[in-house]
Amino acid sequence: MSRPPSIDPNCIAVFTGAGISAESGLKTFRGSDGLWENFRIEEVATPEGWARDPAKVLAFYNARRRGVAAAQPNAAHQAIARLEERFRVIVITQNIDDLHERAGSTEVIHLHGTIVQARSSIDHHYRTDYPLDGLSLDDRCPLGGALRPNVVWFGEAVENLEIAAKHLAMAGRVLVIGTSLTVFPAAGLVSAASFGAEKTIVAQELDHCPRGYRFLRGKAGEIVPTLVRQWLSTRSP
Ligand code: BJW
């Protein structure tokens, strides 16, 4: 019989959503002035929307690509990167921006893809840089398929789920930041964390706090650096 994996007190899994990048100037999705207040999900974030009006979808993501390029990592991204001075840190993010990588985190797993890459709409394996001046309908892969953002739309398979669940299960500490936990299967990952792990969630608003987590309400850029300072200066759990 296989034994459940034991937890590693020197490993921290950080699971992030749009809220961590809000203080870098990138909009979240839900809530007042969120992206979904101003754009219809089915028009810009589904394969059906892409099939119906690819120009509209590209306009939406070209603007997001420019926004990400102009944004800088904030105090929360930087604090998470600093944790690597003492811990193994696995960042599992639903975000399509590259602010964790630019802050210096070295192990970053993207569940919903990344806007810094484009991919072919007919050859899933063909990936290339997403140009800063945007994609046009004339941009094609070598097989002739239109290029689209390398992101996961509703109805498409989420990436890296198994490996993300494995890391969450073995981490001694799990820190969830800035996600409404409403989009599945990613949101379900919080329950992959071990019963024995120290589990914390930081968000401005949260409808439902998952079992076993302590909820710290507030801005990631204020709460996360304080938490990180504590963890860097105290013994492992
Ligand atoms: C702050 C803050 C500050 C603000 N400091 N905090 C059950 C099981 C499985 C699937 C489903 C299911 N039920 C329904 C589904 C289907 C669907 C789904 O979940 N729908 C729900 C809406 C109900 N899921 C899917 O379709 C997924 N695929 C799938 O299921 O595939 C099946 C399949 C299998 C095999 C083959 C084929 C198919 C795919 C989901 C893709 C989601 N994509 C998006 C867009 C990505 C590209 C882009 O960016 O445009 O991902 S949607 C959007 O939501 C984006 C995000 O990653 C995701 C989550 O949002 P997030 O990060 O939580 O943001 P918000 O705005 O919701 O919350 C922000 C939080 O931050 C709030 O709490 C704020 O308070 C807080 N905050 N400022 C700290 N400064």
Residues whose N, C-alpha, C, O or C-beta is under 5 A from the ligand:
A	BS01	BJW	G17 A18 G19 A22 E23 T28 F29 R30 A45 Q94 N95 I96 H112 V151 V152 W153 F154 G155 E156 A157 V158 G178 T179 S180 L181 T182 V183 F184 P185 V202 A203 Q204 E205 L206 G218 K219 A220
